[in-house]
């Protein structure tokens, strides 16, 4: 069971992120790498297409980071990690929520030579639900290095101004730190950049307002990561803002006349009152 010390919780509050040497074991990391290969070939085990498929073998730009969102719907091996109750519990613990609802997962594959991902704040994309909060668990599936395009955080940047909308390009920008550097200048702060260097199976947690991105993969190694993005369990749609950020993608799951989030698409991973979306165990096991 994943658990944190008081010192780790304190460091997260101060820095806006927390690096962990071991989140999953090497066997799980290896199994997830194999499923990445299948998913990016268009082989969806459950027959369900993920909500966002931004790269596929044979048609995707080889210079761009490969990305799929909500791979848990397409593959049960991915789901076993994404829907893990202990990850949900730690996300809630760090954020001070009564429970954690999954908003989406993110499968990122950055082969050698691929371009950067622009620095951004996750919460800037989330005007379409309330409370407008996200906390994420980033899991490395390969050993990471500073020159290998690993995720990098700006220490303390969760306390900077909160952007109303995302700035700049996400996939392959010419200057991937430009938006962050403008924000740091506005704050009068010299940014402290911290790359996440961990073995496969390690990773990090980060606050939704923490600036982060990743440079080009200048190494000779693959860089794959699985990200779990959680929100407060009581999160609800904001109907008048479904056209903003990534709302047009996920707003399709809003029921007529109902602002609650359907647990079939936004399952509750853990809550203080013991609620966890029914059926998750059966789904993971193939039922």
C-alpha positions in Angstrom: 0.0 0.0 0.0 1.3 3.4 -1.0 1.7 5.8 2.0 3.5 9.0 2.7 5.3 10.3 5.7 4.6 13.6 7.4 7.9 15.0 6.0 6.8 14.1 2.5 3.4 15.8 2.9 5.2 18.9 4.2 7.6 19.0 1.3 4.7 18.6 -1.2 3.0 21.6 0.5 6.1 23.7 0.2 7.3 22.7 -3.3 4.0 21.8 -5.1 5.4 18.4 -6.1 6.9 15.3 -4.5 9.3 12.9 -6.1 8.9 9.2 -5.1 11.6 6.5 -5.9 9.1 3.6 -6.1 5.4 3.8 -7.0 5.0 0.5 -8.9 7.2 -2.6 -9.1 9.4 -3.3 -12.1 7.1 -6.2 -13.2 4.1 -3.8 -13.4 6.2 -1.2 -15.3 7.3 -3.9 -17.8 3.7 -5.0 -18.4 2.6 -1.4 -18.9 5.3 -0.8 -21.4 4.0 -3.8 -23.4 0.5 -2.4 -23.3 1.7 1.0 -24.5 3.1 -0.6 -27.6 -0.3 -2.3 -28.3 -2.3 0.9 -27.6 -0.2 3.1 -29.9 -0.7 0.5 -32.7 -4.5 0.9 -32.2 -4.9 -2.5 -30.5 -7.6 -1.7 -27.8 -8.1 -4.8 -25.6 -11.6 -3.9 -24.5 -12.8 -2.7 -27.9 -13.3 0.8 -26.5 -11.4 3.7 -28.1 -9.7 6.0 -25.6 -11.2 9.6 -25.3 -8.1 11.1 -26.9 -5.8 9.3 -29.4 -3.2 11.9 -30.5 -0.7 9.5 -32.0 -0.9 6.1 -33.8 1.8 4.0 -35.4 2.0 4.6 -39.2 0.3 8.0 -39.2 1.7 9.9 -36.2 4.4 12.6 -36.5 7.6 10.8 -35.4 9.0 14.0 -33.9 6.0 14.4 -31.5 5.4 12.8 -28.1 2.9 10.0 -28.4 -0.2 10.7 -26.3 -3.4 8.8 -25.4 -5.9 9.9 -22.8 -8.1 7.5 -20.9 -6.3 4.4 -21.9 -7.9 2.8 -18.9 -11.1 2.4 -20.9 -9.3 0.6 -23.6 -7.0 -1.7 -21.7 -7.4 -3.5 -18.3 -3.7 -3.6 -17.6 -3.6 0.2 -17.7 -6.8 0.3 -15.6 -5.2 -1.8 -12.9 -2.8 1.0 -12.1 -5.0 4.0 -13.0 -7.9 2.8 -10.8 -5.7 1.8 -7.9 -7.3 2.8 -4.6 -4.1 3.7 -2.8 -3.2 6.3 -5.5 -6.6 7.8 -5.1 -6.2 7.9 -1.3 -2.8 9.6 -1.5 -4.1 12.2 -4.0 -6.9 13.0 -1.6 -4.5 13.2 1.3 -2.2 15.6 -0.4 -5.0 17.8 -1.7 -7.1 17.8 1.4 -10.1 16.3 -0.4 -12.8 14.0 1.1 -12.2 11.7 -1.9 -10.7 11.4 -5.3 -12.5 11.2 -8.6 -10.5 10.2 -11.7 -10.7 12.9 -14.4 -8.5 11.2 -16.9 -5.3 9.2 -17.4 -2.5 10.2 -19.8 -0.2 7.9 -21.6 3.0 9.7 -22.8 5.7 8.1 -24.9 8.7 10.2 -25.9 11.2 8.2 -28.1 14.7 9.5 -28.6 14.7 12.7 -30.7 11.1 13.7 -30.0 10.3 17.3 -29.3 9.3 19.0 -26.0 6.0 19.3 -24.2 5.2 22.9 -23.3 5.2 24.1 -19.7 1.7 24.6 -18.4 -0.5 24.5 -15.3 -3.0 21.6 -15.4 -5.8 23.6 -13.6 -5.8 26.2 -16.4 -7.5 23.6 -18.6 -10.3 22.9 -16.1 -12.8 25.7 -16.1 -15.5 23.1 -17.1 -15.8 21.6 -13.7 -15.9 22.8 -10.1 -14.1 22.8 -7.7 -11.4 23.7 -10.3 -8.8 21.4 -8.8 -6.5 18.6 -10.0 -3.7 16.7 -8.4 -1.7 14.2 -10.4 0.5 11.1 -10.0 3.2 10.8 -12.7 4.7 7.3 -13.1 7.9 6.6 -15.0 7.9 3.4 -17.0 11.5 3.7 -18.0 14.6 5.0 -16.1 14.6 8.8 -16.5 17.4 11.3 -16.9 17.6 15.1 -17.2 18.6 14.8 -20.9 15.9 12.3 -21.7 12.9 14.6 -21.7 11.7 13.7 -18.2 9.0 15.9 -16.6 10.4 19.0 -14.8 8.7 21.1 -12.1 9.1 24.7 -11.0 9.6 24.6 -7.2 6.9 26.6 -5.4 5.1 27.6 -8.6 1.8 26.4 -7.3 1.7 29.6 -5.3 2.1 31.8 -8.4 -0.8 33.5 -10.2 -3.5 31.1 -11.4 -3.9 31.2 -15.1 -7.5 31.5 -16.4 -6.7 29.7 -19.6 -3.8 27.6 -20.9 -1.0 29.5 -22.7 1.1 28.5 -25.6 1.4 25.2 -27.6 1.5 21.9 -25.7 2.9 19.5 -28.4 6.4 20.4 -29.7 6.7 24.1 -29.2 9.9 25.9 -30.3 10.4 27.3 -26.8 8.8 24.9 -24.4 9.5 27.0 -21.3 8.3 30.4 -22.7 4.9 30.5 -20.9 6.5 29.5 -17.6 9.3 32.1 -17.9 6.7 34.8 -18.6 4.8 33.8 -15.5 8.0 33.7 -13.4 9.0 37.2 -14.6 5.5 38.5 -13.6 6.1 37.0 -10.2 9.6 38.5 -9.9 11.0 35.1 -9.3 14.1 33.3 -10.7 12.6 29.9 -11.5 14.1 26.8 -9.9 13.6 23.9 -12.4 13.7 20.4 -10.9 13.8 17.4 -13.3 12.3 14.1 -12.1 15.2 11.5 -12.3 13.9 8.2 -11.0 14.2 4.5 -12.0 11.4 2.8 -13.9 8.5 2.5 -11.4 9.3 5.7 -9.7 7.6 9.0 -10.2 6.0 12.0 -8.6 2.9 13.8 -7.4 2.2 17.4 -8.4 -0.3 20.1 -7.6 -2.7 21.4 -10.3 -1.2 24.9 -10.3 2.4 23.7 -10.4 4.1 24.7 -13.6 5.6 21.7 -15.4 6.6 20.5 -18.9 9.4 18.4 -20.5 12.2 19.0 -22.9 13.2 17.1 -26.0 14.5 13.6 -25.5 18.2 14.1 -26.3 19.1 10.6 -24.9 19.2 7.3 -26.7 16.5 5.8 -24.4 12.7 5.6 -24.5 10.7 7.7 -22.0 7.3 6.4 -21.2 5.0 7.6 -18.4 1.5 6.9 -17.2 -0.2 9.8 -15.4 -3.3 9.6 -13.2 -5.2 13.0 -12.9 -7.6 13.2 -10.0 -10.1 15.8 -8.9 -12.2 16.1 -5.7 -14.8 13.4 -5.4 -17.5 16.1 -5.2 -16.6 17.7 -8.5 -19.4 18.7 -10.8 -19.8 20.0 -14.4 -20.0 23.8 -15.0 -22.4 23.7 -18.0 -21.7 27.3 -19.2 -18.0 26.6 -19.5 -17.9 23.2 -21.2 -16.5 24.8 -24.3 -13.3 25.8 -22.5 -10.0 24.0 -22.0 -10.5 20.3 -22.6 -14.2 20.6 -21.7 -15.4 19.9 -25.3 -13.9 16.4 -24.9 -15.1 15.5 -21.5 -18.3 17.5 -21.4 -19.9 15.0 -23.8 -20.4 12.8 -20.7 -22.8 15.3 -19.0 -26.3 13.9 -18.7 -29.2 16.2 -19.7 -30.3 18.4 -16.8 -27.7 16.9 -14.5 -24.4 18.5 -13.5 -23.1 15.4 -11.6 -20.2 13.4 -13.1 -21.1 9.9 -14.3 -19.0 7.4 -12.4 -18.8 5.2 -15.4 -16.5 7.9 -17.0 -15.2 9.7 -13.9 -15.0 6.9 -11.2 -14.4 7.6 -7.5 -11.1 5.9 -6.6 -11.3 6.4 -2.9 -13.3 8.4 -0.3 -13.2 8.9 3.4 -16.8 7.5 3.8 -15.7 4.3 2.1 -17.3 4.9 -1.2 -15.5 3.6 -4.3 -17.3 3.3 -7.6 -19.0 -0.2 -7.7 -17.8 -2.5 -10.5 -14.2 -1.3 -10.7 -12.8 -4.6 -9.4 -15.0 -6.6 -11.8 -13.9 -4.4 -14.7 -10.2 -4.8 -13.9 -10.5 -8.5 -13.7 -12.4 -8.8 -17.0 -15.9 -9.1 -15.6 
